[in-house]
Amino acid sequence: MGDVMTALLLALATENAELREQLASAQDMLVETAIDAGNMHALVEAMRIERDAWQEEAEQLRMRSVRSA
């Protein structure tokens, strides 16, 4: 019975160590994904600001064109 219990504990400890490694790897990937998402969000926000500026400029040009016509 002692040998069986020892083997079982060793198997459980090994599996636990493997699962901990997988969890650490998944957590690292999750952090990297969160960082990438933050960077993408900042980029999209910058693009929206630039788009809005272009739209404003286009509207001003349209208004000038209408006034001079």
N, C-alpha and C positions, 0 to 999 in steps of 0.2 A: 504494500500500500504506500509506503514512503517513496519508492521509486516512481510510482504512477503520479503521486502528488507533486513530486519535484519536477517531473516532465511536464505536467500540466501547468505548473507555475512558470516554468521556463518558457513554455509556448505562449502563455498569456503575456508575460513580460516582453517577449520578442514582438508579439503582435501590437502591444501597447506602444512600444518604441517606434515601430513602423507607422502606426497611426499618428503618433505625435509628429513625426517627420512630414507626413502628408499634410497634416494640419498646419504646420509651420510654413510649408510651401504654398498652401492655399492662402494663408494670411498674407504672405509676401505678395502674391499675385493680386490679392484684393487691394492692398495698399497701392501697388503700382497702377492698378486700374483707377482707383480713386484720384490719384495724382493726375493721370492722363485725362480723366473726366474734368477735373478742375481746370487744367490747361485748355482743354477744348471749350469749356464754358467761357473762359476769358477771351479766347480767340473769337468765338461767336459773338460775344458782346462787343468786342472791338469792331467786328465787321458790321454789326447793326448800327453802331454809332457812325461809322463811315458811310453806310448806306443812307442813313438819315441826313447826313450833311450833304451828300450828293443830291438827294431828293429836294432838300431845301434850296440848294443852288439852282437846280433845274426849275423849281417853281419861281424863283426870283427872275430867272432868265425869261420864262414864259410871261410873267407879269410885265417885264420891260418890253417884250415883243408886242404884247397887246396894246400897251400905252403908246408905242411909237407907230402902230399901224393905223 
